[in-house]
Amino acid sequence: MSYQDDLKKHLGDYKKSALGISEPGIFRYSGRDLPQDHILPLASSSRNLLEEASDFFAVYPNIKRHQYFHHLNSSQAFAFNLFFPYFSGPPESASALLRALGCGGVFARWEPEEVPDPEEGSNIDVCWWTTDGAKTFCEVKLSEAEFGKAVDDDRHRAKLADIYSQKLDSHLERGGLDRSAFFDAYQFNRNVWHMVHEDRSRLIFLLPRANAVLWERIHQLLQGVVPQTRKRISAVAIESVIARLCADEQCSKKMRDYANTLKQKYVIPDIAQE
């Protein structure tokens, strides 16, 4: 089976054992309602947030749930479950998450689903700042099989010409701004574009190492970035971040226990890699 199939099976088992929900959720596909074990019934969608993250939408009322937020493999729900309890908690919790992500600095603030440039219009899954003013952009992938592509149409050609090309010209390898190459790596390139707007910023792609296809793809995409810019971009494994949080003695026992709750939900035991 693929990683996506393994994750769905794991989450279906988790739903029954940890949440006590046996009713399948419904995925509507080609006009048919398909029952799926890894999907929550819509009335139970809030249970995709772990208890420690359950106040997320009260704190951030303007953020909208994605269409498939009630799917247990939702990357949006995973991001809120990971970042909210640590970044909204005491300073030592935020520091623990920065260490787990391989980041330095002292945490100052964060913003989920920020739109850095309203004219360009795209959002970043998570952004945070350290007290020295440095900013980190983070793209989160839990179950996706690929990075987003774009259609070679008038709208995207205009965005390439008017928004992306001038800023990215010195940051992508030769040929990276050719339409076919750029649109094939559209989501990746868009994230790089956001990063290079700020000289001291960094970009993290957070994804499962067990998702071998996506893990290989991110390393291919990184080769299309010039070396000096590539130094500011990291691919970080979800499994490693959670394992470091579980073991971090500088973090409170409460938050180490919470990391184990994240592990129970999101790391497939027999293919976990740290």
Sequence and secondary structure as in RCSB ss.txt:
>XXXX:A:sequence
MSYQDDLKKHLGDYKKSALGISEPGIFRYSGRDLPQDHILPLASSSRNLLEEASDFFAVYPNIKRHQYFHHLNSS
QAFAFNLFFPYFSGPPESASALLRALGCGGVFARWEPEEVPDPEEGSNIDVCWWTTDGAKTFCEVKLSEAEFGKA
VDDDRHRAKLADIYSQKLDSHLERGGLDRSAFFDAYQFNRNVWHMVHEDRSRLIFLLPRANAVLWERIHQLLQGV
VPQTRKRISAVAIESVIARLCADEQCSKKMRDYANTLKQKYVIPDIAQE
>XXXX:A:secstr
  HHHHHHHHHHHHHHHTS   S EEEEETTEEEEETTB  GGGGGGGS GGGTTHHHHSTT    TTTTBTT H
HHHHHHHHHHHHTS HHHHHHHHHHTT  S EEEEEEEE S TTT   EEEEEEETTS EEEEEE SS SS    
  SHHHHHHIIIIIHHHHTTTB TTTTSHHHHHHTHHHHHHHHHHHTSTT EEEEEE TT HHHHHHHHHHHTTB
 HHHHTTEEEEEHHHHHHHHHH TTS HHHHHHHHHHHHHHS GGG   
